[in-house]
Amino acid sequence: MGDTRRHLEKKLGRKMSHDEFFMETHIRKKKAPTDQTRWVEDRAETTHGRYKINLEEYTQSLLLNEQGERPPILDEEAQRIWLDVVDGPKKGIAYGLPDKSFRRYRAGLQGIGTSVQGEAIDRSTISSMEQKITKLTAELKETG
């Protein structure tokens, strides 16, 4: 983790989301509270806007949990959405993602192997989840 992020997280007393960190590092500091928000470059504002829209669309696609809430988005999912927005990495670097974070994400993708292997993993995961749903549904009927 970079020094800037570590410093900001220490100041906040909690871990920052990628979105928060990007805004903190890509919006110019205001000299007066009434000053308008100014991004360091147009690309940053455009990218952030597209990311927020895609993130909201993804969030709305998630199923509600027992409390009627949507589950939190995992860091890996947020990074995947970010990479979609910036059209993937260019020369091994993804705009707006820290190098370390991106390398970790990319290594995870490389571990999957071919798309055929990835599809097999997906089928296996889906099958496992279907079995869990069936089991939980049966348990719910027994207790209900």
C-alpha positions as a Python dict, from the first residue, in 0.01 Angstrom:
ca = {
    (1, 'M'): (0, 0, 0),
    (2, 'G'): (130, 343, -89),
    (3, 'D'): (230, 606, 165),
    (4, 'T'): (-48, 843, 56),
    (5, 'R'): (-320, 584, 101),
    (6, 'R'): (-174, 468, 435),
    (7, 'H'): (-163, 828, 560),
    (8, 'L'): (-523, 899, 454),
    (9, 'E'): (-653, 575, 605),
    (10, 'K'): (-473, 649, 932),
    (11, 'K'): (-629, 996, 935),
    (12, 'L'): (-977, 850, 872),
    (13, 'G'): (-925, 558, 1109),
    (14, 'R'): (-1054, 307, 853),
    (15, 'K'): (-981, 151, 516),
    (16, 'M'): (-1071, 369, 216),
    (17, 'S'): (-1262, 243, -84),
    (18, 'H'): (-1098, 278, -423),
    (19, 'D'): (-1359, 542, -507),
    (20, 'E'): (-1276, 753, -200),
    (21, 'F'): (-903, 729, -262),
    (22, 'F'): (-938, 822, -630),
    (23, 'M'): (-1143, 1129, -542),
    (24, 'E'): (-898, 1231, -270),
    (25, 'T'): (-605, 1211, -510),
    (26, 'H'): (-773, 1346, -826),
    (27, 'I'): (-974, 1644, -699),
    (28, 'R'): (-788, 1968, -631),
    (29, 'K'): (-799, 2091, -273),
    (30, 'K'): (-1039, 2381, -220),
    (31, 'K'): (-894, 2707, -95),
    (32, 'A'): (-1235, 2813, 37),
    (33, 'P'): (-1540, 2598, 121),
    (34, 'T'): (-1742, 2779, -147),
    (35, 'D'): (-1496, 2693, -426),
    (36, 'Q'): (-1622, 2457, -695),
    (37, 'T'): (-1490, 2103, -718),
    (38, 'R'): (-1207, 2090, -972),
    (39, 'W'): (-1061, 1764, -1097),
    (40, 'V'): (-690, 1744, -1177),
    (41, 'E'): (-781, 1652, -1537),
    (42, 'D'): (-1097, 1602, -1743),
    (43, 'R'): (-1016, 1233, -1784),
    (44, 'A'): (-1036, 1183, -1407),
    (45, 'E'): (-1384, 1335, -1385),
    (46, 'T'): (-1512, 1141, -1686),
    (47, 'T'): (-1365, 813, -1563),
    (48, 'H'): (-1502, 860, -1213),
    (49, 'G'): (-1849, 944, -1346),
    (50, 'R'): (-1858, 634, -1566),
    (51, 'Y'): (-1732, 421, -1277),
    (52, 'K'): (-2007, 547, -1044),
    (53, 'I'): (-2274, 471, -1307),
    (54, 'N'): (-2140, 119, -1374),
    (55, 'L'): (-2101, 52, -1001),
    (56, 'E'): (-2462, 156, -937),
    (57, 'E'): (-2586, -65, -1222),
    (58, 'Y'): (-2390, -359, -1080),
    (59, 'T'): (-2520, -290, -728),
    (60, 'Q'): (-2879, -287, -854),
    (61, 'S'): (-2823, -626, -1019),
    (62, 'L'): (-2734, -790, -685),
    (63, 'L'): (-3001, -988, -504),
    (64, 'L'): (-3127, -860, -171),
    (65, 'N'): (-3021, -1048, 143),
    (66, 'E'): (-3251, -1159, 427),
    (67, 'Q'): (-3258, -804, 569),
    (68, 'G'): (-3368, -664, 233),
    (69, 'E'): (-3028, -505, 168),
    (70, 'R'): (-2783, -552, -112),
    (71, 'P'): (-2453, -713, -11),
    (72, 'P'): (-2141, -494, -7),
    (73, 'I'): (-1930, -494, -322),
    (74, 'L'): (-1599, -678, -289),
    (75, 'D'): (-1277, -491, -370),
    (76, 'E'): (-1209, -737, -653),
    (77, 'E'): (-1548, -662, -811),
    (78, 'A'): (-1495, -287, -779),
    (79, 'Q'): (-1155, -325, -947),
    (80, 'R'): (-1308, -531, -1229),
    (81, 'I'): (-1569, -259, -1286),
    (82, 'W'): (-1293, 5, -1281),
    (83, 'L'): (-1092, -191, -1539),
    (84, 'D'): (-1401, -213, -1761),
    (85, 'V'): (-1445, 164, -1739),
    (86, 'V'): (-1082, 242, -1828),
    (87, 'D'): (-1087, -20, -2108),
    (88, 'G'): (-837, -243, -1930),
    (89, 'P'): (-469, -192, -1872),
    (90, 'K'): (-237, -15, -2113),
    (91, 'K'): (123, -138, -2111),
    (92, 'G'): (60, -324, -1787),
    (93, 'I'): (-81, -24, -1600),
    (94, 'A'): (-448, 53, -1530),
    (95, 'Y'): (-542, 421, -1499),
    (96, 'G'): (-641, 506, -1143),
    (97, 'L'): (-542, 173, -988),
    (98, 'P'): (-234, 153, -768),
    (99, 'D'): (33, -68, -927),
    (100, 'K'): (40, -314, -637),
    (101, 'S'): (-337, -352, -635),
    (102, 'F'): (-350, -400, -1011),
    (103, 'R'): (-69, -657, -1008),
    (104, 'R'): (-255, -856, -741),
    (105, 'Y'): (-576, -841, -947),
    (106, 'R'): (-396, -940, -1268),
    (107, 'A'): (-221, -1229, -1093),
    (108, 'G'): (-560, -1357, -982),
    (109, 'L'): (-682, -1351, -1340),
    (110, 'Q'): (-370, -1527, -1465),
    (111, 'G'): (-427, -1800, -1209),
    (112, 'I'): (-755, -1887, -1379),
    (113, 'G'): (-577, -1996, -1696),
    (114, 'T'): (-773, -2038, -2018),
    (115, 'S'): (-1133, -1931, -2066),
    (116, 'V'): (-1229, -2299, -2078),
    (117, 'Q'): (-1080, -2343, -1730),
    (118, 'G'): (-1257, -2027, -1615),
    (119, 'E'): (-1590, -2158, -1747),
    (120, 'A'): (-1532, -2489, -1568),
    (121, 'I'): (-1468, -2298, -1244),
    (122, 'D'): (-1786, -2095, -1302),
    (123, 'R'): (-1993, -2409, -1368),
    (124, 'S'): (-1851, -2571, -1056),
    (125, 'T'): (-1927, -2262, -846),
    (126, 'I'): (-2280, -2234, -985),
    (127, 'S'): (-2345, -2603, -923),
    (128, 'S'): (-2220, -2572, -565),
    (129, 'M'): (-2437, -2266, -504),
    (130, 'E'): (-2744, -2440, -649),
    (131, 'Q'): (-2688, -2730, -408),
    (132, 'K'): (-2660, -2488, -115),
    (133, 'I'): (-2980, -2310, -221),
    (134, 'T'): (-3166, -2641, -244),
    (135, 'K'): (-3040, -2746, 100),
    (136, 'L'): (-3125, -2411, 262),
    (137, 'T'): (-3469, -2407, 99),
    (138, 'A'): (-3540, -2755, 240),
    (139, 'E'): (-3421, -2646, 586),
    (140, 'L'): (-3640, -2338, 569),
    (141, 'K'): (-3947, -2545, 478),
    (142, 'E'): (-3878, -2779, 771),
    (143, 'T'): (-3857, -2493, 1022),
    (144, 'G'): (-4143, -2289, 868),
}
